[in-house]
Amino acid sequence: MTQLMEESREARGLMWIVAAAQDMHYGLRLMRRTPGFAAAATLTLALGIGATTAIFSVVYGVLLRPLPYGEPDRLVNIWTRAPSRGLPRGYVAMANVYDYKARNHVFEDVGAVRAVANFNLTGPGGDPERLLGGRMAANVLPLLRVSRARR
């Protein structure tokens, strides 16, 4: 009779809830017996979960999140070789950018962007201020489908 009752209980599909409750009760009893080990195990789990979350947040923010441009999967970066300067790759000269643009039959458009540099910003009656910025051709923002920042 007992065997039939257990089989019918297992057939209902709720046996995993009973087993999980029994496992939790057993785990709590063991943790009460050895509080030092329980604290060490809990701390280890907390540090592991926290480190994993932090690393995933960085990886997602840097590598996995799509770029904030229209159709980022269609963007291409063109480099040139610069062995005389000891660089495996370097920026394309503006004369070459104009040539690429004139002879282009593949890309929607060709734009030039230069690395971040220091700039001095001055205004009427104000002190000069050092800013980080970059230089880009006028067609880059429409090519990326973004608009310039407005004040």
Secondary structure as UniProt FT lines:
FT   HELIX           2..11
FT   TURN            12..13
FT   HELIX           15..33
FT   HELIX           35..59
FT   HELIX           60..64
FT   HELIX           72..74
FT   STRAND          80..82
FT   HELIX           83..85
FT   STRAND          87..90
FT   HELIX           94..103
FT   STRAND          117..121
FT   TURN            124..125
FT   STRAND          129..133
FT   TURN            138..139
FT   HELIX           140..144
//
